Amino acid sequence: MIRRGILAITGASGAIYGVRMLQWMEFRFDTVYLCVSRDARSVLATELDIEEGDDRPDLVAQMLGRKSERVVAVQPDDFFTPPASGSAMHDGMVIAPCSMGTAGRIAAGISNDLTTRAADVCLKERRPLILIVRETPLNLIHLRNLTALTEAGATVMPASPSFYNQPTTITDLVDTVALRAMRHLGAGDGLVPEWQVPTA
Ligand SMILES: Cc1cc2nc3c(=O)[nH]c(=O)nc-3n(C[C@H](O)[C@H](O)[C@H](O)COP(=O)(O)O)c2cc1C
């Protein structure tokens, strides 16, 4: 079975969630459409020193540590790509990290870029849409938008890592969220450690 997924990275803090999702999705999917917003590029540079430059590999190669034919980079202003159409089959979309701006635009049905359009398509086609949202504290507008998104069928998954499996690295912490998202995409088999009650 051919598996396709969409990953959008927006300009919230936590660019590492996007990088880690790309690594896991590239591992489990045949094709990953990757859409990085303009502001996400700034945050990737600020937080992870990932940016385009003459003497640097492209963004995907920097995020994966190598090139990959499975990852198809699509531009945020390009609607002539498969994620923009409900006719193009795929197994779901993750936005990681998801800014409150992008969440608000999706909640309001404002499909003014490829990410918000692809998310809109997921909701209308009843396909998985997982938003790894990042902001704190949340104002009433954020909360109402996240409620509307949940009511419309999206899964709101805050970038809120868990500690009960005793993570020791930032990557371990990020994976407590990223692997949960993989499971909600239906692609997390065998990846998510299940909680075992400690024995004496
Ligand atoms: C360093 C940095 C960190 C940011 N962190 C957040 C954040 O955690 N959550 C958020 O909603 N916006 C955050 N923003 C603001 C977004 O980048 C901004 O609202 C942007 O317009 C989002 O656009 P996009 O969703 O199209 O990427 C941050 C901006 C910068 C420069």
The ligand as an SDF file (V2000), in Angstrom:
LIG
                    3D

 31 33  0  0  0  0  0  0  0  0999 V2000
   11.1050   33.3250   17.1660 C   0  0  0  0  0  0  0  0  0  0  0  0
    9.6040   33.3520   16.9710 C   0  0  0  0  0  0  0  0  0  0  0  0
    8.8210   32.5530   17.7600 C   0  0  0  0  0  0  0  0  0  0  0  0
    7.4250   32.5410   17.5980 C   0  0  0  0  0  0  0  0  0  0  0  0
    6.6970   31.7030   18.3830 N   0  0  0  0  0  0  0  0  0  0  0  0
    5.3570   31.6350   18.1810 C   0  0  0  0  0  0  0  0  0  0  0  0
    4.6010   30.6810   18.9190 C   0  0  0  0  0  0  0  0  0  0  0  0
    5.0980   29.9210   19.7420 O   0  0  0  0  0  0  0  0  0  0  0  0
    3.2760   30.5860   18.6350 N   0  0  0  0  0  0  0  0  0  0  0  0
    2.6580   31.3790   17.6950 C   0  0  0  0  0  0  0  0  0  0  0  0
    1.4570   31.2220   17.4830 O   0  0  0  0  0  0  0  0  0  0  0  0
    3.3650   32.2950   16.9970 N   0  0  0  0  0  0  0  0  0  0  0  0
    4.6980   32.4350   17.2110 C   0  0  0  0  0  0  0  0  0  0  0  0
    5.4420   33.3450   16.4900 N   0  0  0  0  0  0  0  0  0  0  0  0
    4.7280   34.2680   15.5790 C   0  0  0  0  0  0  0  0  0  0  0  0
    4.4520   33.6420   14.2150 C   0  0  0  0  0  0  0  0  0  0  0  0
    5.6710   33.3690   13.5360 O   0  0  0  0  0  0  0  0  0  0  0  0
    3.6020   34.6370   13.3890 C   0  0  0  0  0  0  0  0  0  0  0  0
    2.3200   34.7780   13.9570 O   0  0  0  0  0  0  0  0  0  0  0  0
    3.4920   34.2470   11.9460 C   0  0  0  0  0  0  0  0  0  0  0  0
    2.7230   35.2130   11.2430 O   0  0  0  0  0  0  0  0  0  0  0  0
    2.8770   32.8820   11.7490 C   0  0  0  0  0  0  0  0  0  0  0  0
    2.7340   32.6560   10.3460 O   0  0  0  0  0  0  0  0  0  0  0  0
    2.5560   31.1820    9.7670 P   0  0  0  0  0  0  0  0  0  0  0  0
    1.5400   30.5060   10.6090 O   0  0  0  0  0  0  0  0  0  0  0  0
    2.0870   31.4080    8.3690 O   0  0  0  0  0  0  0  0  0  0  0  0
    3.8930   30.5360    9.7850 O   0  0  0  0  0  0  0  0  0  0  0  0
    6.8140   33.3930   16.6450 C   0  0  0  0  0  0  0  0  0  0  0  0
    7.6350   34.2130   15.8440 C   0  0  0  0  0  0  0  0  0  0  0  0
    9.0010   34.1870   16.0190 C   0  0  0  0  0  0  0  0  0  0  0  0
    9.8520   35.0770   15.1430 C   0  0  0  0  0  0  0  0  0  0  0  0
  1  2  1  0
  2  3  1  0
  2 30  2  0
  3  4  2  0
  4  5  1  0
  4 28  1  0
  5  6  2  0
  6  7  1  0
  6 13  1  0
  7  8  2  0
  7  9  1  0
  9 10  1  0
 10 11  2  0
 10 12  1  0
 12 13  2  0
 13 14  1  0
 14 15  1  0
 14 28  1  0
 15 16  1  0
 16 17  1  0
 16 18  1  0
 18 19  1  0
 18 20  1  0
 20 21  1  0
 20 22  1  0
 22 23  1  0
 23 24  1  0
 24 25  2  0
 24 26  1  0
 24 27  1  0
 28 29  2  0
 29 30  1  0
 30 31  1  0
M  END
$$$$
